[in-house]
Amino acid sequence: MTSKRSPMRLPPIATGLRSAWHSGYVLTDLRQDILAGLTIGTVAVPLSMALAIAAGVAPQHGLYTAIVAGAIIAMTGGSRVNVSGPTAAFVVILFPIVQQYGLGGLLIATMMAGAILILLGLTHMGRLIQFVPYPVVLGFTAGIAVVIAVLQVPDFLGLSVGQLSEHFVENVGHILAALPTLNPHELSIGVFSLAVMLLWPRLHLPVPAPLVGLIVGALAAHALDLAFGGDTQGPLVETIASRFSWEAAGSSGTGIPPIAPTLVAPWQLPGADGQPLTLDFELIRALMGPAIAIAMLGAIESLLCSVVSDGLTRTRHDPDAELIGQGLGNLIAPLFAGITATAAIARTATNIRCGARSPLAAVVHSAVVLLAVIALADLLGKVPMATLAALLFIVAWNMSEARHFVHSLRSAPGGDVAILLICFGLTVLFNMVLAVAVGVGLAAALFIRRMMQLTQTRQITDTPQGEALRQTLCEGSDSSAIALYDIDGPLFFGVAEKALTSLRLVDDRVRVVILDMSDVPSMDGTAIVALKSLIDDMHHQRVALILAGLPSHLIVKLRRAGIRTRAHKLSWCRSLPRAVAVARRWLGEH
């Protein structure tokens, strides 16, 4: 007799690519992917540079992230159309890491986060992370938007503030103190670039607004230099080339290096003091907290993006495969000097609107960014810092979801509003990690409170229907010796003690208590302990307990906990009439 072998299950990886292929991928789909990738690539170039600068590193590291991580995540993830790369959500996490541990520390923390994401995917934790409450997500994203916007004020106004710190309040103080150093040339370029990027979409032209903003900002800055002689004593408006310099492969220059990403050892890159890091247990231990924060935010952001893309394309993503893909991208990108990456909702939505059909669109997007680095590095170096600040103002505004924020304040229940404001305030004043931890904890407490209100223990005779039932069931017996109670709702640590404590206050004449537990779907360990305590108290009072309608899986759970039936003391019955019959028999025997 031959045994049938079950088909080998493929690991949860590259399911987005496999899904696109199995759905019938044809040449027309390839053309759509190429066109969508070209558009997203032009959008990703300015955003990648701006977000890298906002995180405190040179702009090329953001470009390397879009090139390496963008392609790897697309090919190995669980979504067909997600576009990954640097995102604004990570700025509030990455900026403090760069301040404390430098570029090398950031890349090591990113690799550690990648390993955590892979572990989450392999252990099928993708579904659980989606249950982060909406007020928590909205609160910390709005807080992140405020922090990003404030960090761009010095470049937008041309202020001389020096090195900003990782503390929001301290940065606000530095900015206010530096207001007298406002540079009108920087401000004019920033306002002009911002106006162009806001008004350009109204023309409904196929060229992305961020790309247009970069071009006109660079042209305007060059015109100012020509008009006021800025080139003789340095540029009047600070640009990428005037702020950043690079050294690679024996060459050096300013702006962005015109070379493709090359293999590097993150632990050999400089730390906060400019010296190479020492890779040891102490450094790993110090970076574990930031790595967990990066992994958690990356998982939340990527899965939220996947849900949004599913709604737009009517497809389904694989959350575990998406986590593995994100993990692989963040594990490999730092080896090419790329920073943290995750799925970007705005770029993904644009990718879908451009007609993307498969992950190949995101791969084309990475190729476009690579081409821009190699061929247009000199031109990218002429982009003014004020223009990038204006671009990030728009990103921060879109990220804040101000309309949803205000709507939630007006319409949401009071508990949700409190969680929203607390998460927002903690993100701005402290950090996102604390905000999410406190927010999830408060949301859990609010959920327990609401469940406590749903789970009730009441005597069946409290209603006219219950009194009629009691008289019918207890006819011919001493009705005062039997107490009928109904428990409605789950019994867990938040409500078990309250629900079962009320049963201790029984009439002295009662000899048998019957609990109708047909509406109890679940019990946790705390509820079982409380039930054992109730049984012991009733035994001490010489009161028997009968559990009616208890689901079979809960009976198994009680037996495993050592709670077993005992004649004249404890029993469970399938139905309430059967429980009353057992109670009558016990009373008759005594």
Secondary structure, DSSP 8 states (H G I E B T S, - for coil): -----------SSSHHHHHHHHTT--HHHHHHHHHHHHHHHHHHHHHHHHHHHHTTS-HHHHHHHHHHHHHHHHHHSS-SS--EE--GGGHHHHHHHHHHHHHHHHHHHHHHHHHHHHHHHHTT-HHHHTTS-HHHHHHHHHHHHHHHHHHHHHHHHT----S--S-HHHHHHHHHHTGGG--HHHHHHHHHHHHHHHHGGGG--SS-HHHHHHHHHHHHHHHHHHHHTTTTTS-SS-BHHHH-EEEETTEEEESS-SS------GGGSB-TTSSB---SHHHHHHHHHHHHHHHHHHHHHHHHHHHHHHHHHT----HHHHHHHHHHHHHHGGGGT----EE-HHHHHHHHHTT--STHHHHHHHHHHHHHHHHSHHHHTT-BHHHHHHHHHHHHHHHHTHHHHHHHHHHS-HHHHHHHHHHHHHHHHT-HHHHHHHHHHHHHHHHHHHHHHH-EEEEGGGSHHHHHHHHHHTTTS-GGGEEEEEEES-B-TTTHHHHHHGGG---TT--EEEEEEEE---B-HHHHHHHHHHHHHHHHTT-EEEEES--HHHHHHHHHTT---BTTTEEEESSHHHHHHHHHHHHHH-
